[in-house]
Amino acid sequence: MLKEIQVCLCITFLSAFGIFYEFYQAPGCLFSCKPMPKHFLTHKDIMAQGRSIILLETTDHLQPSPLVLCSLESAARIYPDRPVIYFMKGLGNNTMEDLKSSCPPLSFLSAVRNIFIFPLQMDSLFQDTPLLPWYLQVNATQEKNWIYIISDAIRLAMLWKYGGIYMDTDVISIRPIPVTNFLAAQSSQFSSNGILGFQPHHRFLWDCMKDFVQNYNGNIWGNQGPYLITRMLKKICNLTNFEDVKDQRCQNISFLHPERFYPIPFQQWMQYYKVWDSRPNFNHSYALHLWNFMNQEEKKNVTVGSNTLVENLFKTYCPTTYRISLGSGDRSVFCFYIFN
């Protein structure tokens, strides 16, 4: 009898192992089909292939909002074979183990196979770029727009060094971006820097970093951000009005139609927090920028049961964030739901 039990247990173990193995080797598995302990990997290891999706937190804030979590989750779902990296200034020398009890959302996110969270180390980032002399002499305490300025600098340096796609943390991904070197138009004559993607060591980014330093003015909001990108693009491209929903191309850079990321312009940002009679399909969009900067005073939130556009976007593109961060579900099941 004992022998029969042992044989039964052995068969059960082998079956479970087989299922486990097939799960991790399945073509649809997230990011890496060969499991590797994530704590052994550095951001340089992960970014070496130039395919990372990059998001930033340039304050010391360690409690990501539901919108930030949705940005990360939606990117991880839309790009299952690419690493999604969240750099956090406040992480410092803390490990994820240190933060599991004090900051559960970070623990949940780190369990997702293609999401990686690293401390933001700016001293080394700006090495070997035109931004280093500026960074060493600027007085951050005297800059009223510092968190935006430093974010503008970081995204340029990271994309130049490693390549990939940068996204703001108020962007919900809804389908893959099909081009490599691109900028996102807010209008025919104006480029944003909230979403951009480039191969490593692209000349346009190097020239942007040089202009960042040469024409630095921290008193003008966006001077080192969208205004910089726009003026540099205009130096090499003859920007014309968009026709229909067609992108423009200049040299080897795609200037993507406003519908791709900004189907709702910033003047109408509150439309995301309203109930629509007929929900838009966003068939021409790759991602949706929710203009959280405009929401600083209103402080609109995603409300369960409101049937607003943003609630429905959460349900569709970041369902785990919706269930765990906004619902009353047990947060311990986050890591189960994220794979289903």
Sequence and secondary structure as in RCSB ss.txt:
>XXXX:A:sequence
MLKEIQVCLCITFLSAFGIFYEFYQAPGCLFSCKPMPKHFLTHKDIMAQGRSIILLETTDHLQPSPLVLCSLESA
ARIYPDRPVIYFMKGLGNNTMEDLKSSCPPLSFLSAVRNIFIFPLQMDSLFQDTPLLPWYLQVNATQEKNWIYII
SDAIRLAMLWKYGGIYMDTDVISIRPIPVTNFLAAQSSQFSSNGILGFQPHHRFLWDCMKDFVQNYNGNIWGNQG
PYLITRMLKKICNLTNFEDVKDQRCQNISFLHPERFYPIPFQQWMQYYKVWDSRPNFNHSYALHLWNFMNQEEKK
NVTVGSNTLVENLFKTYCPTTYRISLGSGDRSVFCFYIFN
>XXXX:A:secstr
 HHHHHHHHHHHHHHHHHHHHHHHHSTT SS SS   GGG  HHHHHTTS  EEEEE SS  S  HHHHHHHHHH
HHH TTS EEEEEGGGTT  HHHHTTT HHHHHHHTSTTEEEEE  HHHHTTTSTHHHHHHH  GGG TTHHHHH
HHHHHHHHHHHH EEEE TTEEE S    SSEEEEEETTEEEEEEEEE TT HHHHHHHHHHHHT  TTSTTTTT
HHHHHHHHHHH       TT  EEETTEEEE GGGT SS GGGGGGGGS  SS    TT SEEE  GGGGTTT  
   TT   HHHHHHHHH HHHIIIIISSS GGGHHHHTT 
